[in-house]
Amino acid sequence: MSAMPFLMAQPAYAAGKLLVQLHVTKADLVPKKPGSHYINGFVDGGQFEILLRPSSVPVQAPMCHGSIIARMPWSNPRQPGTGPAIAAKKQLFDKFEALQAGRITSVDVTVDAAPYGKQVSASPRVIRLSECNVFFLQPSP
């Protein structure tokens, strides 16, 4: 993992969200253990999650010793108009699969630290997580 992208990544604020830019490399991923309670694969409705090393997410996460869960929220596939959004989620999931397999070197993505994040300093801007979860933004189709 190159430290430079994380030093340059600054949390942002938009419409009630605590946005954090990530430059994820294979070294930033934490392997899921067989039989764990984590979501494996791409779930109906576009939900998936990856585990990240806490040092790879530019927030304070004092409770997160093993990993931070980056989760894509579920969408109701029976609701009209969700097909394109779920397809966009699948494209992002496929990028993480390619990263894990070594077919690409990085994935740039934005996550939302809310609702478990809180801004604890304005200058410099610092976000602290109370739980070990961040959420991918719903991708635009």
C-alpha positions in Angstrom: 0.0 0.0 0.0 1.3 3.4 -0.9 0.9 5.8 2.0 0.7 8.8 -0.2 -2.9 8.4 -1.3 -4.0 8.1 2.3 -2.1 11.1 3.4 -3.7 13.1 0.6 -7.2 11.7 1.2 -9.2 14.1 3.2 -12.7 13.4 4.6 -15.4 15.5 3.0 -18.9 16.5 4.0 -21.9 16.3 1.7 -25.6 16.3 2.5 -25.3 14.9 6.0 -22.6 12.3 5.1 -19.0 12.0 6.3 -17.4 11.1 3.0 -13.9 9.5 2.9 -12.0 8.8 -0.3 -10.2 5.4 -0.4 -7.4 4.2 -2.7 -7.7 0.4 -2.0 -4.9 -2.0 -2.9 -4.7 -5.7 -2.4 -2.6 -5.2 0.7 -5.4 -3.2 2.2 -7.8 -6.1 2.1 -8.3 -8.4 5.1 -9.1 -12.0 4.0 -12.4 -13.4 5.3 -12.1 -16.5 7.4 -14.2 -19.5 6.3 -17.3 -19.9 8.4 -17.2 -16.3 9.6 -20.4 -14.2 9.9 -19.4 -11.8 7.1 -21.3 -11.6 3.8 -19.5 -13.8 1.2 -20.0 -12.8 -2.4 -22.6 -10.6 -4.1 -26.0 -10.9 -2.5 -29.4 -10.4 -4.2 -30.1 -6.7 -4.0 -26.5 -5.8 -4.6 -25.3 -6.1 -1.0 -21.6 -7.1 -0.4 -18.8 -6.2 1.9 -15.1 -6.1 2.0 -12.8 -6.1 5.0 -10.1 -3.4 5.2 -7.1 -3.0 7.4 -7.8 -0.1 9.8 -4.6 1.6 8.7 -5.9 1.9 5.2 -9.0 4.0 6.1 -8.0 7.6 6.9 -10.2 7.9 10.1 -9.6 7.3 13.7 -10.9 3.8 14.6 -9.7 2.9 18.1 -12.1 0.0 18.5 -11.1 -1.6 15.2 -8.1 -3.8 15.7 -8.6 -6.5 13.0 -10.6 -4.8 10.2 -13.1 -2.2 9.2 -16.1 -3.5 7.3 -16.9 -1.6 4.1 -20.5 -2.6 3.2 -22.6 -1.9 0.2 -26.3 -1.4 1.3 -29.0 -3.7 0.0 -31.6 -2.5 -2.5 -34.9 -4.2 -3.0 -34.6 -6.0 -6.4 -38.4 -6.1 -6.7 -38.8 -2.4 -6.6 -39.1 -0.8 -10.0 -36.0 0.9 -11.3 -33.5 -0.8 -9.1 -32.0 -3.0 -11.8 -29.5 -0.4 -13.1 -28.3 0.5 -9.5 -27.8 -3.2 -8.7 -25.9 -3.7 -11.9 -23.6 -0.7 -10.9 -23.1 -2.3 -7.5 -22.1 -5.5 -9.3 -19.5 -3.6 -11.4 -17.9 -2.3 -8.2 -18.0 -5.8 -6.6 -16.3 -7.2 -9.7 -13.5 -4.6 -9.4 -12.8 -5.8 -5.8 -12.8 -9.4 -7.1 -10.3 -8.4 -9.8 -8.2 -6.6 -7.1 -8.2 -9.6 -4.9 -7.1 -11.8 -7.9 -4.3 -9.4 -8.9 -5.9 -8.5 -12.2 -5.9 -4.8 -11.2 -3.7 -2.8 -8.8 -6.2 -0.6 -7.0 -9.8 0.6 -6.6 -10.7 4.2 -5.9 -13.9 4.5 -4.0 -15.8 6.8 -1.7 -17.3 5.6 1.6 -19.6 7.2 4.1 -18.4 7.0 7.7 -21.9 7.9 9.0 -23.8 6.8 11.1 -20.8 5.5 13.1 -18.5 8.3 12.3 -18.3 11.6 14.1 -16.2 14.7 13.2 -14.0 15.3 16.3 -11.9 18.1 14.9 -12.6 20.7 12.2 -9.0 21.8 11.5 -7.5 19.5 10.7 -10.7 17.6 9.9 -10.7 14.3 11.9 -13.4 11.7 11.9 -13.6 9.0 14.6 -15.6 5.7 14.2 -17.5 4.4 17.2 -18.0 1.0 15.3 -16.0 -0.7 12.7 -18.3 0.0 9.7 -18.3 2.4 6.7 -20.7 2.3 3.8 -20.2 2.5 0.1 -22.2 5.2 -1.6 -25.0 3.9 -3.8 -23.4 4.0 -7.3 -25.1 5.8 -10.1 -26.1 3.5 -12.9 
